[in-house]
Amino acid sequence: MSYLKAVSVSIAFVSFWSLGAFAKSRTVAVTVDDLPYAVRDRGPVVSSSDAAMAEEVNRKILSALRHHHAPVTGFVIQKRVEELGVAAGNRILMNWTRGEFDLGNHTYSHPDINRLSLAQIEDEIVRGEASIVPLMKQAGKKPEFFRFPMNHTGDTKEKHDFVAAFLSERGYRLAPCTIDNSDYLFNDAYVQMLAKHDPSARKLRSEYLSYTSVEIDYYAGLSKMIFGYEPPEVMLLHDNRLNADVINQLLALFEKKQYKFVSLGTALSDPAYQTPETYITKYGPMGDIAGRWSEA
């Protein structure tokens, strides 16, 4: 969905649902994908400048989360840890294991699960544990959550059911998301602007926050239409430079809309998340998880 189309659809929908329609206490769990650093392209992160930027991005994001008392689960791509340098990558990830911060599995290399064999999917999940399991153990914890790359959970019932069973055997719960703001698209443009010292980067930050606000209201309204109330939301962000630069303002958007930050585990304890997932599609359950619920 294009940016303009998404905005027009969202605004039309939100105009119907005022904030006054949400009588129940509003909660949201923040999740961050592609740790230890979400780069613009798919190439390796190898230079010292990349490592320094990765540390700064994570420092800003974690500092804001602490300031806003927001629990978070960060989902790790193990290959990215290795590309950044295991020592540097693990040093960053260690900060995501303290207090109400936790790490989750986002596979080894972030592939499209739909294109893999069952054996390859198993391998991606197991190899994705190389850093998160020992780091969480050091913190007296264990990884609880797994998130599929692109939220593709398997394009056939056989694959979907096999992976679900394998994840359960390894002690994982699937981490869905209910709010998506396509931050990676904004970040691609943002990083290019910064590289060119383009003053328009400031405007992009503002537009990104405005779009995020609209999407929060859109997905909240969609969920309420299906359930008659707004279940706890799960916000999907990426560990990138744009979010690092606006994370305080982004979290403030939720606070302004009367949301309370909760852990992912708390959010998923709501009965809405116990709804059986019976709608199999190659596109996965993402952002429009409410749409999938409506098909269940």
C-alpha positions as CSV (number, residue, x, y, z in Angstrom):
1,M,0.0,0.0,0.0
2,S,1.4,3.3,-1.0
3,Y,2.0,6.1,1.6
4,L,-0.7,8.4,0.2
5,K,-3.2,5.6,-0.2
6,A,-2.5,4.3,3.3
7,V,-2.9,7.8,4.8
8,S,-6.2,8.5,2.9
9,V,-7.7,5.1,4.0
10,S,-6.5,5.5,7.6
11,I,-7.9,9.0,7.9
12,A,-11.3,8.0,6.5
13,F,-11.4,5.1,9.0
14,V,-10.2,7.1,12.0
15,S,-12.8,9.8,11.3
16,F,-15.4,7.3,12.2
17,W,-13.7,6.1,15.4
18,S,-13.1,8.9,17.9
19,L,-10.9,8.4,20.9
20,G,-14.0,8.5,23.0
21,A,-15.0,5.2,21.6
22,F,-12.3,3.4,23.6
23,A,-13.7,3.1,27.1
24,K,-11.4,0.3,28.2
25,S,-8.0,1.1,29.5
26,R,-5.6,1.2,26.5
27,T,-2.3,-0.7,26.6
28,V,0.5,-1.3,24.1
29,A,3.5,-3.5,24.0
30,V,6.5,-2.1,22.2
31,T,8.6,-4.5,20.1
32,V,11.7,-3.7,18.1
33,D,12.9,-5.9,15.2
34,D,16.3,-6.5,13.5
35,L,18.6,-6.1,16.4
36,P,21.5,-5.3,16.8
37,Y,21.1,-2.7,14.0
38,A,18.7,-2.4,11.1
39,V,20.7,-1.1,8.1
40,R,19.2,0.4,5.0
41,D,20.4,-2.3,2.6
42,R,21.0,-6.0,3.0
43,G,24.7,-5.8,2.9
44,P,26.9,-6.7,5.9
45,V,27.7,-4.2,8.6
46,V,31.4,-4.4,8.9
47,S,33.0,-1.0,9.3
48,S,33.9,0.6,12.7
49,S,31.6,3.6,11.8
50,D,28.7,1.1,11.4
51,A,29.5,-0.4,14.8
52,A,29.6,3.1,16.4
53,M,26.4,4.1,14.8
54,A,24.7,0.9,15.9
55,E,25.7,1.5,19.5
56,E,24.4,5.1,19.3
57,V,21.1,4.0,17.8
58,N,20.5,1.4,20.5
59,R,21.6,3.8,23.2
60,K,19.0,6.3,22.2
61,I,16.2,3.8,21.8
62,L,16.8,2.1,25.2
63,S,17.3,5.4,27.0
64,A,13.9,6.6,25.7
65,L,12.2,3.3,26.6
66,R,13.6,3.6,30.2
67,H,12.5,7.2,30.4
68,H,8.9,6.3,29.4
69,H,8.8,3.2,31.5
70,A,8.1,1.1,28.5
71,P,9.0,-2.7,28.6
72,V,10.3,-3.9,25.3
73,T,11.2,-7.1,23.5
74,G,13.9,-6.8,20.9
75,F,14.1,-9.4,18.1
76,V,17.6,-10.4,17.0
77,I,18.9,-11.4,13.6
78,Q,22.0,-13.5,14.6
79,K,23.7,-13.0,11.2
80,R,23.6,-9.3,11.8
81,V,25.4,-9.9,15.2
82,E,28.2,-11.7,13.3
83,E,28.4,-9.1,10.6
84,L,28.7,-6.3,13.1
85,G,31.3,-8.3,15.1
86,V,30.2,-10.8,17.7
87,A,31.9,-8.8,20.5
88,A,30.3,-5.5,19.4
89,G,27.0,-7.1,18.7
90,N,26.7,-8.9,22.0
91,R,27.8,-5.8,23.9
92,I,24.8,-4.0,22.4
93,L,22.4,-6.9,23.0
94,M,23.4,-7.2,26.6
95,N,21.7,-3.9,27.3
96,W,18.5,-5.4,26.0
97,T,18.4,-8.0,28.7
98,R,18.1,-5.7,31.8
99,G,15.0,-5.1,33.8
100,E,11.9,-5.2,31.7
101,F,13.9,-5.5,28.5
102,D,14.1,-8.9,26.8
103,L,15.4,-10.5,23.6
104,G,13.5,-12.6,21.1
105,N,14.5,-14.8,18.1
106,H,14.1,-13.3,14.6
107,T,15.9,-16.2,12.9
108,Y,19.5,-16.4,11.9
109,S,19.5,-14.6,8.5
110,H,16.0,-13.0,8.2
111,P,14.8,-15.2,5.2
112,D,11.4,-15.5,3.7
113,I,10.1,-18.6,5.5
114,N,7.7,-19.3,2.5
115,R,10.7,-20.0,0.3
116,L,12.4,-22.5,2.7
117,S,12.1,-26.2,3.3
118,L,11.1,-27.5,6.7
119,A,14.6,-28.4,7.5
120,Q,15.9,-25.0,6.5
121,I,13.3,-23.3,8.7
122,E,14.4,-25.4,11.7
123,D,18.0,-24.5,11.0
124,E,17.2,-20.8,10.9
125,I,15.4,-20.9,14.2
126,V,18.1,-22.9,16.0
127,R,21.0,-20.9,14.7
128,G,19.1,-17.7,15.6
129,E,19.6,-18.7,19.3
130,A,23.4,-18.4,19.3
131,S,23.6,-15.0,21.1
132,I,20.2,-14.6,22.7
133,V,20.1,-17.8,24.7
134,P,23.4,-17.3,26.6
135,L,22.8,-13.5,27.0
136,M,19.4,-14.0,28.4
137,K,20.7,-16.8,30.6
138,Q,23.3,-14.5,32.1
139,A,20.4,-12.2,33.0
140,G,18.5,-15.0,34.6
141,K,16.0,-15.2,31.8
142,K,15.2,-17.3,28.7
143,P,13.9,-16.2,25.3
144,E,10.1,-16.5,25.2
145,F,9.2,-15.1,21.8
146,F,9.8,-15.7,18.2
147,R,8.9,-13.4,15.3
148,F,8.9,-14.5,11.7
149,P,10.7,-12.3,9.2
150,M,8.2,-10.2,7.3
151,N,5.7,-12.0,9.6
152,H,5.5,-14.8,7.0
153,T,4.4,-17.8,9.0
154,G,4.2,-20.4,6.2
155,D,2.3,-20.3,3.0
156,T,0.8,-23.8,3.3
157,K,-1.0,-25.5,6.2
158,E,1.6,-28.2,6.4
159,K,4.5,-25.7,6.8
160,H,2.5,-23.4,9.1
161,D,1.5,-26.3,11.4
162,F,5.0,-27.8,11.4
163,V,6.7,-24.6,12.3
164,A,4.2,-23.8,15.0
165,A,4.8,-27.2,16.6
166,F,8.6,-26.8,16.3
167,L,8.5,-23.4,18.0
168,S,6.3,-24.8,20.8
169,E,8.8,-27.6,21.4
170,R,11.6,-25.1,21.8
171,G,9.5,-23.0,24.3
172,Y,8.6,-20.1,22.0
173,R,5.4,-18.1,21.7
174,L,4.7,-16.4,18.5
175,A,5.0,-12.6,18.6
176,P,2.4,-11.0,16.4
177,C,2.0,-7.3,15.8
178,T,-1.1,-5.2,15.5
179,I,0.3,-1.8,14.5
180,D,2.8,-1.3,11.7
181,N,4.0,2.1,10.4
182,S,6.3,1.0,7.6
183,D,9.2,2.7,9.4
184,Y,11.8,0.9,7.2
185,L,10.5,2.8,4.1
186,F,10.8,6.1,5.9
187,N,14.2,5.1,7.2
188,D,15.5,4.3,3.8
189,A,14.8,7.9,2.6
190,Y,15.9,9.4,5.9
191,V,19.4,7.8,5.8
192,Q,19.9,9.0,2.3
193,M,18.9,12.5,3.3
194,L,21.3,12.5,6.2
195,A,24.1,11.4,4.0
196,K,23.5,14.3,1.7
197,H,23.0,16.8,4.5
198,D,19.5,17.4,3.1
199,P,17.5,19.7,5.4
200,S,14.3,17.9,4.3
201,A,15.2,15.2,6.8
202,R,13.6,17.4,9.5
203,K,10.4,17.4,7.5
204,L,10.5,13.7,7.0
205,R,10.8,13.1,10.8
206,S,7.6,15.2,11.3
207,E,5.7,13.4,8.5
208,Y,6.8,10.0,9.9
209,L,5.4,10.9,13.3
210,S,2.1,12.2,11.8
211,Y,1.7,9.0,9.8
212,T,2.4,6.9,12.8
213,S,-0.3,8.7,14.8
214,V,-2.8,8.0,12.0
215,E,-1.8,4.3,11.8
216,I,-2.2,3.9,15.6
217,D,-5.8,5.2,15.4
218,Y,-6.5,3.2,12.3
219,Y,-5.5,-0.2,13.7
220,A,-7.1,0.6,17.1
221,G,-10.4,1.2,15.3
222,L,-10.1,-1.9,13.2
223,S,-9.5,-4.1,16.3
224,K,-12.5,-2.5,18.1
225,M,-14.7,-3.1,15.1
226,I,-14.0,-6.8,15.3
227,F,-13.9,-7.5,19.0
228,G,-16.1,-4.7,20.4
229,Y,-13.2,-3.4,22.4
230,E,-9.6,-2.6,21.8
231,P,-7.3,-5.5,22.8
232,P,-3.7,-4.7,23.9
233,E,-1.8,-3.4,20.9
234,V,1.6,-4.7,19.8
235,M,3.7,-2.0,18.1
236,L,6.3,-3.1,15.6
237,L,9.3,-0.8,15.2
238,H,12.8,-1.4,13.7
239,D,16.2,-0.8,15.3
240,N,17.1,2.0,12.9
241,R,18.4,5.5,12.8
242,L,15.1,7.2,12.2
243,N,13.4,5.6,15.2
244,A,16.5,6.4,17.3
245,D,16.1,10.1,16.4
246,V,12.3,10.3,17.1
247,I,11.7,7.6,19.7
248,N,10.8,10.0,22.5
249,Q,8.2,11.7,20.4
250,L,6.9,8.4,19.1
251,L,6.4,7.0,22.6
252,A,4.7,10.3,23.6
253,L,2.2,9.7,20.8
254,F,0.9,6.7,22.7
255,E,0.9,8.5,26.0
256,K,-1.1,11.3,24.4
257,K,-3.7,8.7,23.2
258,Q,-4.0,7.4,26.8
259,Y,-2.0,4.2,26.3
260,K,-0.1,2.5,29.1
261,F,3.0,0.6,28.2
262,V,3.0,-3.2,29.1
263,S,5.2,-6.1,28.3
264,L,4.6,-8.3,25.3
265,G,3.7,-11.2,27.6
266,T,1.1,-9.1,29.4
267,A,-0.4,-7.9,26.1
268,L,-0.6,-11.5,24.7
269,S,-2.5,-12.7,27.8
270,D,-5.6,-11.0,26.5
271,P,-8.3,-13.4,25.2
272,A,-8.1,-11.9,21.7
273,Y,-4.7,-13.4,21.2
274,Q,-6.1,-16.9,22.0
275,T,-8.2,-16.8,18.9
276,P,-7.1,-19.7,16.7
277,E,-5.2,-18.8,13.6
278,T,-6.9,-20.7,10.8
279,Y,-6.4,-18.3,7.9
280,I,-3.3,-19.4,6.0
281,T,-1.7,-17.0,3.5
282,K,1.7,-16.4,2.1
283,Y,1.5,-12.8,3.4
284,G,1.5,-13.7,7.0
285,P,-0.4,-12.2,10.0
286,M,1.1,-8.8,10.0
287,G,-0.2,-5.5,10.9
288,D,-3.5,-6.4,9.6
289,I,-3.7,-9.2,12.3
290,A,-7.2,-7.8,13.0
291,G,-8.1,-8.6,9.4
292,R,-6.9,-12.2,9.9
293,W,-9.0,-12.4,13.2
294,S,-12.0,-11.4,11.2
295,E,-11.4,-14.4,8.9
296,A,-10.9,-16.8,11.7
